[in-house]
Amino acid sequence: MKWEEDARQVVDAIPVHDIIKNMIILWAERCARKAKRDVVTPEDMIKTRDDYFEWFGEAKIAKIQAARDNNQSDTDLDPEIALNKDPALYKIELCHSRFFGCDRDLINVRELGPKIKQKLEELKITEILADKAFEVLMPHSVFTVSISGCGNICTGAESKDIGIHGAARPKVTDKECSQCKKCAHACLDRIISFEDGRPVINEDCCRLCGNCIQVCPTGAIAFDKKGCRIMAGGTFGRFAKYGTELFRLTDTDMIYPILEASVNLIKEELSETYEDNFSLLMRRTGISPIFEHLSKVGKI
């Protein structure tokens, strides 16, 4: 689609993540099509700017603007780069919350990333995997820990060696319900109904995303517990498999003994005579060795 020059200049003036710039362009073109135009005008860009400002909120926009005023790009601010720059046989993935935060965050990925790196270094996973290698080391030889701030799981954590994402169990309180139904609309699984003017949550089907809590204006739905979900043994590609859920909702402190248990399992059971990886290993052993370690160290 064609653009008026003044409209194109507005794109670079909007303080958003670098990775969102192309999305802004596409949204502006959508606005133009909605207005029955075949060219993007400054009017379309003003609407686009307002839509994104409303979405991100004033606090986040202020953080991004401050970074841009200091000539910092997303690359300058990306903690994932620092976590993975050294030679290592592990990779730590963080969702896009790593840049300026996210309204849906239930755990802080920026804080967890360095702690997990430190733990993996202490466990010497790189040396263990290198010594166990059946063939020369390649990118697929790495052990991946993937962390997402919320239940949207933007990093695809369920398909990684260790997958972690924020989770929250909601509870209905005795505070007044305004009947706005925002919680029901925010629930992607459609498990919230209303009885006698009060929300009712089908707890058996709740995925602990926390969306209903975050949109409730009166506190009628609040946090019962907030933490993370942890999975292990996921992979993609030829032997694609979702990781096995170890904990549906637990404290983030549980991550570190799980890493200990996983590295111990690799050290003891990973094959040195044929191509092997953590996901295949867990298919053979199941999750029992992990829970045996957790019991041994007094975590369960």
Order of alpha helices (4+ residues) and beta strands (2+ residues): beta-alpha-alpha-beta-alpha-alpha-alpha-alpha-beta-alpha-alpha-alpha-beta-beta-alpha-beta-beta-alpha-beta-beta-alpha-alpha-alpha
